[in-house]
Amino acid sequence: FVWHISRNSTMSAAFQAWIRSPVGPTTTHFWGPVANWGFVLAGLSDMTKSPDVISENMQVAMCIYSGLFMRFAWKVTPRNYLLLACHISNECVQGTQLSRKIMDLRGETWFDEKYFKHLREPKPSA
């Protein structure tokens, strides 16, 4: 789709400039990172799940993926700060998930497991 903005538009000049910019909403430099925030949201929602269901191979793959795309976001012209922020966030979330899995494999408890335990277990009936 193409955004059509007339010169007589009531939008501010800054907003019009952003829409027409190389990282504006008419480019993949915008929509790619927006879609990638789904990985971050999925990882955050998985924090309440048991470490038993975490795949260490997938977490390592996601960490490598985000590491590579952080470099890409920094090196591409123009720099894609939205993509960089997305992959920094994803690296943190997936790294935390990986550490939860490693601690579970070693028989240790992640420090917040006691807080999330009530979300996983059914409530006792009265």
Beta strands, then each sheet from edge to edge (+ up, - down):
end
